[in-house]
Amino acid sequence: MTDSHPQVVLQTITDGIARITLNRPEKRNALNPQLIAELKESLLRANQDSEVRLIILTGAGDDFCSGADLAALQKISTASVEENLEDARSLMELFSLIRSVRPPVIAAVKGRALAGGCGLATACDMVLAARSSRFGYPEVKIGFVPAMVMAILRRNVSEKRAFEMVTLGAEIDAENAASFGLVNQVMDDEAFEDEVDAFVQRFAQTSSSAVALTKRLLYQTDAMSFEDALQFGVDENVIARMSEDCRKGVERFLKKS
């Protein structure tokens, strides 16, 4: 990156954990084409590293992500159909990529996660939220539609809650987000980083290959019929049985018995 185009996504990998940070704090980590492109690159890089067992996504500064930035919103009104289509597809690819990468992706949310930023958090496999964080889809307030994020929201909350969130455009706090089904755990602000670290360490007690297979099974059976989902489960079951992690795990279990 040149000085005129600094990195807007930072990544470190330590002890099997890839930490990806949205790095536009002065813009509340708002989404723009560069950030979306760099985020996809970071996810792919972590996915290709066999040592990575977990990805944590955070935002620099006071907020997680405030959605599209002003420049992106201004471009929407003047862009051609083709340009808007390309822009929307890029964001769609990001949401899809989060589900398709091998390691679990955990959003650690402090501050605001709004519009596309709320969609980005919800697209992750799990969401850990600081108690003061806020979530919402305010698109309707400017005549816009929470379009692609709807597919994600619809799979996380009830129909009534989804309708409430996307048609009123109101922000909700972390406790309500947890009760809606958007957040896995709410943590105290003062100890947030330590509590996140303690939570993700629980994955060190699991088999990364088994977790990856389980993630794939969970999402790919989503649109399958009952019989097709069972058959896919059979295939995944056989793959798991043949893995080195399973062989070693069974040996340890039998020794304890």
VOPA-207866 format. One record per residue (C-alpha): residue in three letters; x, z, y. Coordinates in steps of 0.5 Angstrom, whole numbers. Example, Ala and Ser with C-alpha at 12.3 -4.5 7.8 and 13.67 -1.06 7.14 Angstrom:
# residues 2
(site ALA, (25, 16, -9))
(site SER, (27, 14, -2))
//
This chain:
# residues 257
(site MET, (0, 0, 0))
(site THR, (2, -1, 7))
(site ASP, (2, 4, 13))
(site SER, (-4, 0, 16))
(site HIS, (-8, 0, 9))
(site PRO, (-6, 7, 6))
(site GLN, (-9, 9, 0))
(site VAL, (-16, 12, 0))
(site VAL, (-16, 14, -7))
(site LEU, (-10, 19, -10))
(site GLN, (-9, 20, -17))
(site THR, (-4, 25, -21))
(site ILE, (-4, 26, -28))
(site THR, (-2, 33, -31))
(site ASP, (-2, 36, -38))
(site GLY, (-7, 31, -40))
(site ILE, (-12, 32, -34))
(site ALA, (-12, 26, -29))
(site ARG, (-15, 28, -22))
(site ILE, (-17, 23, -18))
(site THR, (-19, 25, -10))
(site LEU, (-23, 21, -5))
(site ASN, (-18, 21, 1))
(site ARG, (-22, 19, 7))
(site PRO, (-23, 26, 9))
(site GLU, (-24, 23, 17))
(site LYS, (-30, 19, 14))
(site ARG, (-33, 24, 10))
(site ASN, (-30, 20, 4))
(site ALA, (-35, 15, 5))
(site LEU, (-35, 9, 1))
(site ASN, (-32, 2, 3))
(site PRO, (-30, -4, -1))
(site GLN, (-22, -1, -1))
(site LEU, (-25, 6, -4))
(site ILE, (-29, 3, -9))
(site ALA, (-23, -2, -11))
(site GLU, (-18, 4, -12))
(site LEU, (-23, 8, -15))
(site LYS, (-24, 3, -21))
(site GLU, (-17, 2, -21))
(site SER, (-15, 9, -22))
(site LEU, (-21, 10, -27))
(site LEU, (-18, 4, -31))
(site ARG, (-11, 7, -31))
(site ALA, (-13, 14, -33))
(site ASN, (-17, 11, -39))
(site GLN, (-11, 7, -41))
(site ASP, (-6, 13, -41))
(site SER, (-7, 16, -49))
(site GLU, (-5, 23, -46))
(site VAL, (-11, 23, -41))
(site ARG, (-16, 27, -45))
(site LEU, (-20, 29, -38))
(site ILE, (-22, 26, -31))
(site ILE, (-24, 30, -25))
(site LEU, (-26, 27, -19))
(site THR, (-26, 30, -12))
(site GLY, (-26, 29, -5))
(site ALA, (-21, 31, 0))
(site GLY, (-23, 35, 6))
(site ASP, (-30, 38, 7))
(site ASP, (-34, 33, 3))
(site PHE, (-35, 30, -3))
(site CYS, (-38, 23, -1))
(site SER, (-43, 21, 4))
(site GLY, (-45, 15, 2))
(site ALA, (-43, 8, 5))
(site ASP, (-39, 8, 11))
(site LEU, (-42, 6, 18))
(site ALA, (-38, -1, 18))
(site ALA, (-41, -2, 11))
(site LEU, (-48, -1, 13))
(site GLN, (-47, -6, 19))
(site LYS, (-44, -11, 15))
(site ILE, (-50, -11, 10))
(site SER, (-55, -13, 16))
(site THR, (-51, -19, 18))
(site ALA, (-48, -21, 11))
(site SER, (-51, -27, 7))
(site VAL, (-54, -26, 0))
(site GLU, (-48, -28, -4))
(site GLU, (-44, -23, 0))
(site ASN, (-49, -17, -1))
(site LEU, (-50, -19, -8))
(site GLU, (-42, -19, -9))
(site ASP, (-42, -12, -5))
(site ALA, (-47, -9, -9))
(site ARG, (-44, -11, -16))
(site SER, (-38, -8, -14))
(site LEU, (-41, -1, -14))
(site MET, (-45, -3, -20))
(site GLU, (-39, -4, -24))
(site LEU, (-36, 3, -21))
(site PHE, (-42, 7, -24))
(site SER, (-42, 3, -31))
(site LEU, (-34, 4, -31))
(site ILE, (-35, 12, -31))
(site ARG, (-39, 11, -37))
(site SER, (-35, 7, -41))
(site VAL, (-28, 10, -40))
(site ARG, (-26, 14, -46))
(site PRO, (-25, 21, -43))
(site PRO, (-30, 25, -40))
(site VAL, (-31, 24, -32))
(site ILE, (-33, 31, -29))
(site ALA, (-35, 31, -21))
(site ALA, (-32, 37, -18))
(site VAL, (-37, 37, -11))
(site LYS, (-36, 41, -5))
(site GLY, (-39, 40, 1))
(site ARG, (-44, 34, 2))
(site ALA, (-46, 29, -4))
(site LEU, (-51, 24, -1))
(site ALA, (-53, 17, -2))
(site GLY, (-48, 13, -6))
(site GLY, (-44, 19, -6))
(site CYS, (-50, 23, -10))
(site GLY, (-50, 17, -14))
(site LEU, (-43, 17, -15))
(site ALA, (-43, 25, -17))
(site THR, (-49, 24, -22))
(site ALA, (-46, 18, -25))
(site CYS, (-40, 22, -28))
(site ASP, (-41, 26, -35))
(site MET, (-42, 33, -32))
(site VAL, (-42, 36, -25))
(site LEU, (-39, 42, -22))
(site ALA, (-42, 44, -15))
(site ALA, (-39, 49, -10))
(site ARG, (-45, 54, -8))
(site SER, (-45, 51, -1))
(site SER, (-45, 44, -3))
(site ARG, (-51, 39, -2))
(site PHE, (-54, 33, -5))
(site GLY, (-59, 28, -3))
(site TYR, (-61, 21, -3))
(site PRO, (-63, 19, 5))
(site GLU, (-63, 12, 4))
(site VAL, (-71, 11, 6))
(site LYS, (-70, 14, 12))
(site ILE, (-66, 8, 15))
(site GLY, (-70, 3, 11))
(site PHE, (-66, 2, 5))
(site VAL, (-67, 3, -2))
(site PRO, (-63, 8, -7))
(site ALA, (-63, 2, -12))
(site MET, (-57, 2, -17))
(site VAL, (-57, 10, -17))
(site MET, (-64, 10, -19))
(site ALA, (-62, 8, -26))
(site ILE, (-57, 14, -26))
(site LEU, (-62, 19, -23))
(site ARG, (-68, 17, -27))
(site ARG, (-63, 19, -33))
(site ASN, (-62, 26, -31))
(site VAL, (-68, 29, -28))
(site SER, (-76, 28, -29))
(site GLU, (-80, 23, -26))
(site LYS, (-83, 27, -21))
(site ARG, (-77, 30, -19))
(site ALA, (-74, 23, -18))
(site PHE, (-79, 21, -14))
(site GLU, (-79, 27, -9))
(site MET, (-72, 26, -8))
(site VAL, (-72, 18, -7))
(site THR, (-78, 18, -3))
(site LEU, (-77, 24, 2))
(site GLY, (-70, 23, 3))
(site ALA, (-69, 31, 3))
(site GLU, (-62, 34, 2))
(site ILE, (-62, 40, -3))
(site ASP, (-57, 45, -4))
(site ALA, (-53, 46, -11))
(site GLU, (-58, 51, -14))
(site ASN, (-64, 47, -13))
(site ALA, (-59, 41, -16))
(site ALA, (-58, 45, -22))
(site SER, (-65, 46, -23))
(site PHE, (-67, 39, -22))
(site GLY, (-62, 37, -27))
(site LEU, (-56, 34, -23))
(site VAL, (-51, 39, -24))
(site ASN, (-48, 43, -30))
(site GLN, (-46, 49, -26))
(site VAL, (-46, 52, -19))
(site MET, (-39, 56, -18))
(site ASP, (-37, 60, -12))
(site ASP, (-34, 57, -6))
(site GLU, (-28, 62, -5))
(site ALA, (-26, 61, -13))
(site PHE, (-28, 54, -14))
(site GLU, (-22, 51, -16))
(site ASP, (-20, 56, -20))
(site GLU, (-27, 56, -24))
(site VAL, (-26, 49, -24))
(site ASP, (-20, 49, -28))
(site ALA, (-22, 55, -32))
(site PHE, (-28, 50, -34))
(site VAL, (-24, 44, -36))
(site GLN, (-19, 48, -40))
(site ARG, (-25, 49, -45))
(site PHE, (-24, 41, -47))
(site ALA, (-17, 43, -49))
(site GLN, (-20, 47, -55))
(site THR, (-24, 40, -57))
(site SER, (-21, 34, -60))
(site SER, (-20, 28, -55))
(site SER, (-22, 23, -60))
(site ALA, (-28, 26, -62))
(site VAL, (-30, 27, -55))
(site ALA, (-29, 20, -54))
(site LEU, (-33, 18, -60))
(site THR, (-39, 23, -58))
(site LYS, (-39, 20, -51))
(site ARG, (-40, 13, -53))
(site LEU, (-45, 15, -58))
(site LEU, (-49, 19, -53))
(site TYR, (-50, 13, -48))
(site GLN, (-50, 7, -52))
(site THR, (-56, 10, -56))
(site ASP, (-60, 11, -50))
(site ALA, (-63, 4, -50))
(site MET, (-63, 3, -58))
(site SER, (-69, 4, -62))
(site PHE, (-69, 10, -67))
(site GLU, (-67, 6, -73))
(site ASP, (-62, 3, -69))
(site ALA, (-59, 9, -66))
(site LEU, (-59, 12, -73))
(site GLN, (-55, 6, -76))
(site PHE, (-50, 7, -70))
(site GLY, (-49, 14, -71))
(site VAL, (-47, 12, -78))
(site ASP, (-42, 7, -76))
(site GLU, (-39, 13, -71))
(site ASN, (-39, 18, -77))
(site VAL, (-35, 14, -81))
(site ILE, (-30, 12, -75))
(site ALA, (-30, 20, -74))
(site ARG, (-28, 21, -81))
(site MET, (-22, 17, -81))
(site SER, (-19, 20, -75))
(site GLU, (-13, 24, -76))
(site ASP, (-16, 29, -71))
(site CYS, (-22, 30, -76))
(site ARG, (-17, 30, -82))
(site LYS, (-13, 36, -79))
(site GLY, (-19, 39, -77))
(site VAL, (-22, 39, -84))
(site GLU, (-15, 42, -87))
(site ARG, (-15, 48, -82))
(site PHE, (-22, 49, -83))
(site LEU, (-21, 49, -91))
(site LYS, (-15, 54, -90))
(site LYS, (-19, 59, -86))
(site SER, (-25, 59, -91))
//
